[in-house]
């Protein structure tokens, strides 16, 4: 399974992510800075987790259920 870098706000809200494959040096920090600017927080407030593709699918499914209930 492919590994993902996932970014979360301090409250646990999923902000975004990308695969580890093809990343460049400094990309994680640059992404944290961009997401912080968009979210109105500091880069150091953003939590980063590495997951496999299978874990990511589960997280995205749970996130959608929380934010888009039927």
HTML snippet that shows the backbone in 3Dmol.js (N, CA, C, O; Angstrom):
<script src="https://3Dmol.org/build/3Dmol-min.js"></script>
<div id="view" style="width:600px;height:400px;position:relative"></div>
<script>
const pdb = `
ATOM      1  N   UNK A   1       0.828  -1.189   0.000  1.00  0.00           N
ATOM      2  CA  UNK A   1       0.000   0.000   0.000  1.00  0.00           C
ATOM      3  C   UNK A   1       0.873   1.252   0.000  1.00  0.00           C
ATOM      4  O   UNK A   1       1.944   1.293   0.605  1.00  0.00           O
ATOM      5  N   UNK A   2       0.396   2.231  -0.672  1.00  0.00           N
ATOM      6  CA  UNK A   2       1.123   3.490  -0.769  1.00  0.00           C
ATOM      7  C   UNK A   2       0.970   4.309   0.514  1.00  0.00           C
ATOM      8  O   UNK A   2      -0.088   4.302   1.142  1.00  0.00           O
ATOM      9  N   UNK A   3       2.039   5.016   0.894  1.00  0.00           N
ATOM     10  CA  UNK A   3       1.981   5.857   2.086  1.00  0.00           C
ATOM     11  C   UNK A   3       1.506   7.258   1.732  1.00  0.00           C
ATOM     12  O   UNK A   3       1.828   7.800   0.675  1.00  0.00           O
ATOM     13  N   UNK A   4       0.720   7.834   2.660  1.00  0.00           N
ATOM     14  CA  UNK A   4       0.185   9.193   2.511  1.00  0.00           C
ATOM     15  C   UNK A   4       0.665  10.062   3.654  1.00  0.00           C
ATOM     16  O   UNK A   4       0.844   9.587   4.776  1.00  0.00           O
ATOM     17  N   UNK A   5       0.874  11.338   3.366  1.00  0.00           N
ATOM     18  CA  UNK A   5       1.130  12.354   4.379  1.00  0.00           C
ATOM     19  C   UNK A   5      -0.194  13.098   4.534  1.00  0.00           C
ATOM     20  O   UNK A   5      -0.699  13.670   3.567  1.00  0.00           O
ATOM     21  N   UNK A   6      -0.761  13.095   5.746  1.00  0.00           N
ATOM     22  CA  UNK A   6      -2.053  13.726   6.017  1.00  0.00           C
ATOM     23  C   UNK A   6      -1.875  14.864   7.004  1.00  0.00           C
ATOM     24  O   UNK A   6      -1.085  14.771   7.943  1.00  0.00           O
ATOM     25  N   UNK A   7      -2.614  15.932   6.781  1.00  0.00           N
ATOM     26  CA  UNK A   7      -2.510  17.134   7.603  1.00  0.00           C
ATOM     27  C   UNK A   7      -3.838  17.376   8.316  1.00  0.00           C
ATOM     28  O   UNK A   7      -4.906  17.284   7.709  1.00  0.00           O
ATOM     29  N   UNK A   8      -3.758  17.688   9.625  1.00  0.00           N
ATOM     30  CA  UNK A   8      -4.939  17.898  10.448  1.00  0.00           C
ATOM     31  C   UNK A   8      -4.800  19.175  11.260  1.00  0.00           C
ATOM     32  O   UNK A   8      -3.717  19.504  11.746  1.00  0.00           O
ATOM     33  N   UNK A   9      -5.916  19.892  11.402  1.00  0.00           N
ATOM     34  CA  UNK A   9      -5.953  21.072  12.267  1.00  0.00           C
ATOM     35  C   UNK A   9      -5.902  20.621  13.717  1.00  0.00           C
ATOM     36  O   UNK A   9      -6.042  19.434  14.010  1.00  0.00           O
ATOM     37  N   UNK A  10      -5.702  21.566  14.619  1.00  0.00           N
ATOM     38  CA  UNK A  10      -5.619  21.248  16.047  1.00  0.00           C
ATOM     39  C   UNK A  10      -6.885  20.568  16.556  1.00  0.00           C
ATOM     40  O   UNK A  10      -6.824  19.778  17.499  1.00  0.00           O
ATOM     41  N   UNK A  11      -8.039  20.867  15.940  1.00  0.00           N
ATOM     42  CA  UNK A  11      -9.298  20.253  16.364  1.00  0.00           C
ATOM     43  C   UNK A  11      -9.535  18.890  15.722  1.00  0.00           C
ATOM     44  O   UNK A  11     -10.576  18.271  15.941  1.00  0.00           O
ATOM     45  N   UNK A  12      -8.563  18.416  14.923  1.00  0.00           N
ATOM     46  CA  UNK A  12      -8.667  17.107  14.295  1.00  0.00           C
ATOM     47  C   UNK A  12      -9.247  17.123  12.893  1.00  0.00           C
ATOM     48  O   UNK A  12      -9.322  16.076  12.250  1.00  0.00           O
ATOM     49  N   UNK A  13      -9.661  18.289  12.403  1.00  0.00           N
ATOM     50  CA  UNK A  13     -10.236  18.392  11.066  1.00  0.00           C
ATOM     51  C   UNK A  13      -9.182  18.068  10.014  1.00  0.00           C
ATOM     52  O   UNK A  13      -8.070  18.594  10.055  1.00  0.00           O
ATOM     53  N   UNK A  14      -9.537  17.201   9.077  1.00  0.00           N
ATOM     54  CA  UNK A  14      -8.648  16.837   7.983  1.00  0.00           C
ATOM     55  C   UNK A  14      -8.518  18.021   7.042  1.00  0.00           C
ATOM     56  O   UNK A  14      -9.520  18.558   6.570  1.00  0.00           O
ATOM     57  N   UNK A  15      -7.275  18.433   6.768  1.00  0.00           N
ATOM     58  CA  UNK A  15      -7.016  19.594   5.915  1.00  0.00           C
ATOM     59  C   UNK A  15      -6.553  19.208   4.515  1.00  0.00           C
ATOM     60  O   UNK A  15      -6.754  19.964   3.564  1.00  0.00           O
ATOM     61  N   UNK A  16      -5.942  18.048   4.383  1.00  0.00           N
ATOM     62  CA  UNK A  16      -5.448  17.628   3.082  1.00  0.00           C
ATOM     63  C   UNK A  16      -4.363  16.587   3.214  1.00  0.00           C
ATOM     64  O   UNK A  16      -3.950  16.240   4.321  1.00  0.00           O
ATOM     65  N   UNK A  17      -3.901  16.087   2.075  1.00  0.00           N
ATOM     66  CA  UNK A  17      -2.848  15.090   2.096  1.00  0.00           C
ATOM     67  C   UNK A  17      -2.341  14.795   0.697  1.00  0.00           C
ATOM     68  O   UNK A  17      -2.923  15.220  -0.302  1.00  0.00           O
ATOM     69  N   UNK A  18      -1.253  14.062   0.651  1.00  0.00           N
ATOM     70  CA  UNK A  18      -0.672  13.649  -0.616  1.00  0.00           C
ATOM     71  C   UNK A  18       0.154  12.386  -0.399  1.00  0.00           C
ATOM     72  O   UNK A  18       0.486  12.038   0.733  1.00  0.00           O
ATOM     73  N   UNK A  19       0.481  11.707  -1.492  1.00  0.00           N
ATOM     74  CA  UNK A  19       1.297  10.506  -1.379  1.00  0.00           C
ATOM     75  C   UNK A  19       2.756  10.880  -1.145  1.00  0.00           C
ATOM     76  O   UNK A  19       3.210  11.951  -1.549  1.00  0.00           O
ATOM     77  N   UNK A  20       3.469   9.993  -0.495  1.00  0.00           N
ATOM     78  CA  UNK A  20       4.888  10.213  -0.222  1.00  0.00           C
ATOM     79  C   UNK A  20       5.686  10.153  -1.517  1.00  0.00           C
ATOM     80  O   UNK A  20       6.668  10.877  -1.679  1.00  0.00           O
ATOM     81  N   UNK A  21       5.267   9.294  -2.434  1.00  0.00           N
ATOM     82  CA  UNK A  21       5.975   9.127  -3.693  1.00  0.00           C
ATOM     83  C   UNK A  21       6.009  10.443  -4.472  1.00  0.00           C
ATOM     84  O   UNK A  21       4.970  11.070  -4.676  1.00  0.00           O
ATOM     85  N   UNK A  22       7.163  10.850  -4.893  1.00  0.00           N
ATOM     86  CA  UNK A  22       7.313  12.044  -5.709  1.00  0.00           C
ATOM     87  C   UNK A  22       7.392  13.353  -4.934  1.00  0.00           C
ATOM     88  O   UNK A  22       7.366  14.429  -5.531  1.00  0.00           O
ATOM     89  N   UNK A  23       7.488  13.271  -3.610  1.00  0.00           N
ATOM     90  CA  UNK A  23       7.587  14.511  -2.844  1.00  0.00           C
ATOM     91  C   UNK A  23       8.999  15.079  -2.947  1.00  0.00           C
ATOM     92  O   UNK A  23       9.944  14.378  -3.309  1.00  0.00           O
ATOM     93  N   UNK A  24       9.117  16.345  -2.627  1.00  0.00           N
ATOM     94  CA  UNK A  24      10.420  17.001  -2.694  1.00  0.00           C
ATOM     95  C   UNK A  24      10.813  17.517  -1.321  1.00  0.00           C
ATOM     96  O   UNK A  24       9.965  17.672  -0.443  1.00  0.00           O
ATOM     97  N   UNK A  25      12.082  17.780  -1.140  1.00  0.00           N
ATOM     98  CA  UNK A  25      12.581  18.290   0.133  1.00  0.00           C
ATOM     99  C   UNK A  25      11.893  19.611   0.462  1.00  0.00           C
ATOM    100  O   UNK A  25      11.845  20.520  -0.366  1.00  0.00           O
ATOM    101  N   UNK A  26      11.365  19.706   1.667  1.00  0.00           N
ATOM    102  CA  UNK A  26      10.703  20.920   2.108  1.00  0.00           C
ATOM    103  C   UNK A  26       9.218  20.975   1.787  1.00  0.00           C
ATOM    104  O   UNK A  26       8.537  21.920   2.186  1.00  0.00           O
ATOM    105  N   UNK A  27       8.707  19.986   1.079  1.00  0.00           N
ATOM    106  CA  UNK A  27       7.294  20.002   0.679  1.00  0.00           C
ATOM    107  C   UNK A  27       6.345  19.949   1.879  1.00  0.00           C
ATOM    108  O   UNK A  27       5.322  20.634   1.889  1.00  0.00           O
ATOM    109  N   UNK A  28       6.675  19.148   2.882  1.00  0.00           N
ATOM    110  CA  UNK A  28       5.802  19.032   4.047  1.00  0.00           C
ATOM    111  C   UNK A  28       5.682  20.378   4.768  1.00  0.00           C
ATOM    112  O   UNK A  28       4.582  20.789   5.136  1.00  0.00           O
ATOM    113  N   UNK A  29       6.796  21.054   4.968  1.00  0.00           N
ATOM    114  CA  UNK A  29       6.766  22.353   5.640  1.00  0.00           C
ATOM    115  C   UNK A  29       6.028  23.382   4.797  1.00  0.00           C
ATOM    116  O   UNK A  29       5.256  24.179   5.330  1.00  0.00           O
ATOM    117  N   UNK A  30       6.254  23.377   3.498  1.00  0.00           N
ATOM    118  CA  UNK A  30       5.563  24.323   2.616  1.00  0.00           C
ATOM    119  C   UNK A  30       4.058  24.070   2.643  1.00  0.00           C
ATOM    120  O   UNK A  30       3.273  25.018   2.631  1.00  0.00           O
ATOM    121  N   UNK A  31       3.654  22.818   2.679  1.00  0.00           N
ATOM    122  CA  UNK A  31       2.231  22.483   2.737  1.00  0.00           C
ATOM    123  C   UNK A  31       1.629  22.929   4.056  1.00  0.00           C
ATOM    124  O   UNK A  31       0.524  23.470   4.086  1.00  0.00           O
ATOM    125  N   UNK A  32       2.354  22.704   5.155  1.00  0.00           N
ATOM    126  CA  UNK A  32       1.861  23.163   6.463  1.00  0.00           C
ATOM    127  C   UNK A  32       1.665  24.675   6.472  1.00  0.00           C
ATOM    128  O   UNK A  32       0.670  25.165   7.006  1.00  0.00           O
ATOM    129  N   UNK A  33       2.596  25.416   5.889  1.00  0.00           N
ATOM    130  CA  UNK A  33       2.494  26.873   5.844  1.00  0.00           C
ATOM    131  C   UNK A  33       1.296  27.320   5.013  1.00  0.00           C
ATOM    132  O   UNK A  33       0.581  28.241   5.407  1.00  0.00           O
ATOM    133  N   UNK A  34       1.073  26.683   3.876  1.00  0.00           N
ATOM    134  CA  UNK A  34      -0.067  27.016   3.027  1.00  0.00           C
ATOM    135  C   UNK A  34      -1.384  26.700   3.736  1.00  0.00           C
ATOM    136  O   UNK A  34      -2.294  27.529   3.760  1.00  0.00           O
ATOM    137  N   UNK A  35      -1.484  25.501   4.312  1.00  0.00           N
ATOM    138  CA  UNK A  35      -2.712  25.110   5.007  1.00  0.00           C
ATOM    139  C   UNK A  35      -2.977  25.997   6.220  1.00  0.00           C
ATOM    140  O   UNK A  35      -4.128  26.312   6.522  1.00  0.00           O
ATOM    141  N   UNK A  36      -1.923  26.397   6.907  1.00  0.00           N
ATOM    142  CA  UNK A  36      -2.081  27.287   8.060  1.00  0.00           C
ATOM    143  C   UNK A  36      -2.634  28.640   7.610  1.00  0.00           C
ATOM    144  O   UNK A  36      -3.532  29.189   8.249  1.00  0.00           O
ATOM    145  N   UNK A  37      -2.106  29.169   6.528  1.00  0.00           N
ATOM    146  CA  UNK A  37      -2.596  30.451   6.016  1.00  0.00           C
ATOM    147  C   UNK A  37      -4.064  30.342   5.608  1.00  0.00           C
ATOM    148  O   UNK A  37      -4.849  31.255   5.864  1.00  0.00           O
ATOM    149  N   UNK A  38      -4.432  29.238   4.980  1.00  0.00           N
ATOM    150  CA  UNK A  38      -5.815  29.040   4.547  1.00  0.00           C
ATOM    151  C   UNK A  38      -6.755  28.820   5.727  1.00  0.00           C
ATOM    152  O   UNK A  38      -7.929  29.181   5.661  1.00  0.00           O
ATOM    153  N   UNK A  39      -6.245  28.228   6.807  1.00  0.00           N
ATOM    154  CA  UNK A  39      -7.076  27.854   7.952  1.00  0.00           C
ATOM    155  C   UNK A  39      -7.046  28.875   9.079  1.00  0.00           C
ATOM    156  O   UNK A  39      -7.802  28.759  10.044  1.00  0.00           O
ATOM    157  N   UNK A  40      -6.178  29.873   8.964  1.00  0.00           N
ATOM    158  CA  UNK A  40      -6.083  30.891   9.996  1.00  0.00           C
ATOM    159  C   UNK A  40      -5.436  30.403  11.277  1.00  0.00           C
ATOM    160  O   UNK A  40      -5.830  30.801  12.373  1.00  0.00           O
ATOM    161  N   UNK A  41      -4.444  29.539  11.134  1.00  0.00           N
ATOM    162  CA  UNK A  41      -3.717  29.052  12.307  1.00  0.00           C
ATOM    163  C   UNK A  41      -2.218  29.120  12.029  1.00  0.00           C
ATOM    164  O   UNK A  41      -1.796  29.644  10.998  1.00  0.00           O
ATOM    165  N   UNK A  42      -1.425  28.595  12.939  1.00  0.00           N
ATOM    166  CA  UNK A  42       0.028  28.588  12.757  1.00  0.00           C
ATOM    167  C   UNK A  42       0.460  27.228  12.200  1.00  0.00           C
ATOM    168  O   UNK A  42      -0.182  26.219  12.492  1.00  0.00           O
ATOM    169  N   UNK A  43       1.521  27.181  11.415  1.00  0.00           N
ATOM    170  CA  UNK A  43       1.999  25.897  10.884  1.00  0.00           C
ATOM    171  C   UNK A  43       2.277  24.869  11.986  1.00  0.00           C
ATOM    172  O   UNK A  43       2.032  23.677  11.797  1.00  0.00           O
ATOM    173  N   UNK A  44       2.782  25.324  13.125  1.00  0.00           N
ATOM    174  CA  UNK A  44       3.093  24.383  14.209  1.00  0.00           C
ATOM    175  C   UNK A  44       1.841  23.812  14.870  1.00  0.00           C
ATOM    176  O   UNK A  44       1.933  22.866  15.652  1.00  0.00           O
ATOM    177  N   UNK A  45       0.659  24.384  14.560  1.00  0.00           N
ATOM    178  CA  UNK A  45      -0.599  23.854  15.092  1.00  0.00           C
ATOM    179  C   UNK A  45      -1.136  22.701  14.249  1.00  0.00           C
ATOM    180  O   UNK A  45      -2.062  22.004  14.663  1.00  0.00           O
ATOM    181  N   UNK A  46      -0.560  22.504  13.079  1.00  0.00           N
ATOM    182  CA  UNK A  46      -1.029  21.458  12.170  1.00  0.00           C
ATOM    183  C   UNK A  46      -0.296  20.153  12.473  1.00  0.00           C
ATOM    184  O   UNK A  46       0.932  20.099  12.537  1.00  0.00           O
ATOM    185  N   UNK A  47      -1.100  19.101  12.657  1.00  0.00           N
ATOM    186  CA  UNK A  47      -0.559  17.763  12.954  1.00  0.00           C
ATOM    187  C   UNK A  47      -0.388  17.013  11.642  1.00  0.00           C
ATOM    188  O   UNK A  47      -1.227  17.102  10.746  1.00  0.00           O
ATOM    189  N   UNK A  48       0.708  16.274  11.543  1.00  0.00           N
ATOM    190  CA  UNK A  48       1.004  15.484  10.345  1.00  0.00           C
ATOM    191  C   UNK A  48       1.063  14.018  10.735  1.00  0.00           C
ATOM    192  O   UNK A  48       1.731  13.648  11.701  1.00  0.00           O
ATOM    193  N   UNK A  49       0.354  13.181   9.972  1.00  0.00           N
ATOM    194  CA  UNK A  49       0.385  11.733  10.184  1.00  0.00           C
ATOM    195  C   UNK A  49       0.709  11.038   8.873  1.00  0.00           C
ATOM    196  O   UNK A  49       0.286  11.483   7.806  1.00  0.00           O
ATOM    197  N   UNK A  50       1.458   9.948   8.952  1.00  0.00           N
ATOM    198  CA  UNK A  50       1.703   9.092   7.801  1.00  0.00           C
ATOM    199  C   UNK A  50       0.776   7.895   7.913  1.00  0.00           C
ATOM    200  O   UNK A  50       0.696   7.259   8.964  1.00  0.00           O
ATOM    201  N   UNK A  51       0.072   7.586   6.823  1.00  0.00           N
ATOM    202  CA  UNK A  51      -0.829   6.431   6.812  1.00  0.00           C
ATOM    203  C   UNK A  51      -0.644   5.663   5.521  1.00  0.00           C
ATOM    204  O   UNK A  51      -0.039   6.159   4.571  1.00  0.00           O
ATOM    205  N   UNK A  52      -1.170   4.452   5.493  1.00  0.00           N
ATOM    206  CA  UNK A  52      -1.204   3.684   4.251  1.00  0.00           C
ATOM    207  C   UNK A  52      -2.474   4.060   3.502  1.00  0.00           C
ATOM    208  O   UNK A  52      -3.374   4.688   4.060  1.00  0.00           O
ATOM    209  N   UNK A  53      -2.536   3.678   2.253  1.00  0.00           N
ATOM    210  CA  UNK A  53      -3.718   3.978   1.454  1.00  0.00           C
ATOM    211  C   UNK A  53      -4.987   3.434   2.073  1.00  0.00           C
ATOM    212  O   UNK A  53      -6.028   4.089   2.023  1.00  0.00           O
ATOM    213  N   UNK A  54      -4.920   2.244   2.657  1.00  0.00           N
ATOM    214  CA  UNK A  54      -6.100   1.622   3.260  1.00  0.00           C
ATOM    215  C   UNK A  54      -6.594   2.451   4.454  1.00  0.00           C
ATOM    216  O   UNK A  54      -7.797   2.664   4.601  1.00  0.00           O
ATOM    217  N   UNK A  55      -5.682   2.913   5.299  1.00  0.00           N
ATOM    218  CA  UNK A  55      -6.061   3.747   6.441  1.00  0.00           C
ATOM    219  C   UNK A  55      -6.659   5.060   5.956  1.00  0.00           C
ATOM    220  O   UNK A  55      -7.615   5.564   6.545  1.00  0.00           O
ATOM    221  N   UNK A  56      -6.107   5.610   4.899  1.00  0.00           N
ATOM    222  CA  UNK A  56      -6.584   6.889   4.367  1.00  0.00           C
ATOM    223  C   UNK A  56      -8.014   6.765   3.849  1.00  0.00           C
ATOM    224  O   UNK A  56      -8.833   7.655   4.076  1.00  0.00           O
ATOM    225  N   UNK A  57      -8.312   5.693   3.171  1.00  0.00           N
ATOM    226  CA  UNK A  57      -9.672   5.476   2.665  1.00  0.00           C
ATOM    227  C   UNK A  57     -10.659   5.444   3.828  1.00  0.00           C
ATOM    228  O   UNK A  57     -11.731   6.044   3.747  1.00  0.00           O
ATOM    229  N   UNK A  58     -10.309   4.757   4.895  1.00  0.00           N
ATOM    230  CA  UNK A  58     -11.171   4.678   6.070  1.00  0.00           C
ATOM    231  C   UNK A  58     -11.360   6.069   6.682  1.00  0.00           C
ATOM    232  O   UNK A  58     -12.487   6.442   7.011  1.00  0.00           O
ATOM    233  N   UNK A  59     -10.286   6.840   6.841  1.00  0.00           N
ATOM    234  CA  UNK A  59     -10.374   8.184   7.410  1.00  0.00           C
ATOM    235  C   UNK A  59     -11.253   9.087   6.555  1.00  0.00           C
ATOM    236  O   UNK A  59     -12.079   9.826   7.091  1.00  0.00           O
ATOM    237  N   UNK A  60     -11.090   9.041   5.232  1.00  0.00           N
ATOM    238  CA  UNK A  60     -11.890   9.887   4.349  1.00  0.00           C
ATOM    239  C   UNK A  60     -13.362   9.517   4.425  1.00  0.00           C
ATOM    240  O   UNK A  60     -14.226  10.394   4.409  1.00  0.00           O
ATOM    241  N   UNK A  61     -13.652   8.225   4.509  1.00  0.00           N
ATOM    242  CA  UNK A  61     -15.039   7.780   4.629  1.00  0.00           C
ATOM    243  C   UNK A  61     -15.656   8.304   5.926  1.00  0.00           C
ATOM    244  O   UNK A  61     -16.790   8.784   5.919  1.00  0.00           O
ATOM    245  N   UNK A  62     -14.928   8.216   7.029  1.00  0.00           N
ATOM    246  CA  UNK A  62     -15.429   8.704   8.312  1.00  0.00           C
ATOM    247  C   UNK A  62     -15.603  10.218   8.285  1.00  0.00           C
ATOM    248  O   UNK A  62     -16.571  10.739   8.839  1.00  0.00           O
ATOM    249  N   UNK A  63     -14.679  10.923   7.648  1.00  0.00           N
ATOM    250  CA  UNK A  63     -14.756  12.383   7.546  1.00  0.00           C
ATOM    251  C   UNK A  63     -16.007  12.789   6.760  1.00  0.00           C
ATOM    252  O   UNK A  63     -16.706  13.722   7.154  1.00  0.00           O
ATOM    253  N   UNK A  64     -16.288  12.105   5.667  1.00  0.00           N
ATOM    254  CA  UNK A  64     -17.462  12.429   4.857  1.00  0.00           C
ATOM    255  C   UNK A  64     -18.743  12.186   5.632  1.00  0.00           C
ATOM    256  O   UNK A  64     -19.683  12.974   5.534  1.00  0.00           O
ATOM    257  N   UNK A  65     -18.797  11.098   6.407  1.00  0.00           N
ATOM    258  CA  UNK A  65     -20.004  10.804   7.181  1.00  0.00           C
ATOM    259  C   UNK A  65     -20.250  11.893   8.225  1.00  0.00           C
ATOM    260  O   UNK A  65     -21.397  12.266   8.467  1.00  0.00           O
ATOM    261  N   UNK A  66     -19.184  12.405   8.846  1.00  0.00           N
ATOM    262  CA  UNK A  66     -19.315  13.443   9.862  1.00  0.00           C
ATOM    263  C   UNK A  66     -19.764  14.769   9.260  1.00  0.00           C
ATOM    264  O   UNK A  66     -20.558  15.487   9.868  1.00  0.00           O
ATOM    265  N   UNK A  67     -19.272  15.095   8.087  1.00  0.00           N
ATOM    266  CA  UNK A  67     -19.531  16.404   7.499  1.00  0.00           C
ATOM    267  C   UNK A  67     -20.684  16.438   6.507  1.00  0.00           C
ATOM    268  O   UNK A  67     -21.153  17.513   6.133  1.00  0.00           O
ATOM    269  N   UNK A  68     -21.139  15.273   6.082  1.00  0.00           N
ATOM    270  CA  UNK A  68     -22.252  15.211   5.114  1.00  0.00           C
ATOM    271  C   UNK A  68     -23.227  14.112   5.520  1.00  0.00           C
ATOM    272  O   UNK A  68     -23.394  13.136   4.789  1.00  0.00           O
ATOM    273  N   UNK A  69     -23.878  14.257   6.685  1.00  0.00           N
ATOM    274  CA  UNK A  69     -24.819  13.218   7.102  1.00  0.00           C
ATOM    275  C   UNK A  69     -26.007  13.145   6.166  1.00  0.00           C
ATOM    276  O   UNK A  69     -26.400  14.146   5.567  1.00  0.00           O
ATOM    277  N   UNK A  70     -26.571  11.970   6.043  1.00  0.00           N
ATOM    278  CA  UNK A  70     -27.731  11.790   5.156  1.00  0.00           C
ATOM    279  C   UNK A  70     -28.980  12.359   5.780  1.00  0.00           C
ATOM    280  O   UNK A  70     -30.053  12.298   5.179  1.00  0.00           O
TER     281      UNK A  70
END
`;
const viewer = $3Dmol.createViewer("view");
viewer.addModel(pdb, "pdb");
viewer.setStyle({}, {cartoon: {color: "spectrum"}});
viewer.zoomTo();
viewer.render();
</script>
